[in-house]
Amino acid sequence: MAICGSANINDRSLVSNSDSEFCIVINDLEEEDDRFNEESVL
């Protein structure tokens, strides 16, 4: 799972409605065995 977003906490984003904030969640339900640093990982 990965969560990527933008969050501006400042006067401009709290007082006016000219700023935009966004967030995206990426979730992959398929698991695969793989190797990382010569060790097996999911």
Stockholm file with secondary structure:
# STOCKHOLM 1.0

chainA/1-42         MAICGSANINDRSLVSNSDSEFCIVINDLEEEDDRFNEESVL
#=GR chainA/1-42 SS CEEEECCCCSHHHHHCSCCCCCEEEECCCCCCCEEETTEEEC
#=GC SS_cons        CEEEECCCCSHHHHHCSCCCCCEEEECCCCCCCEEETTEEEC
//
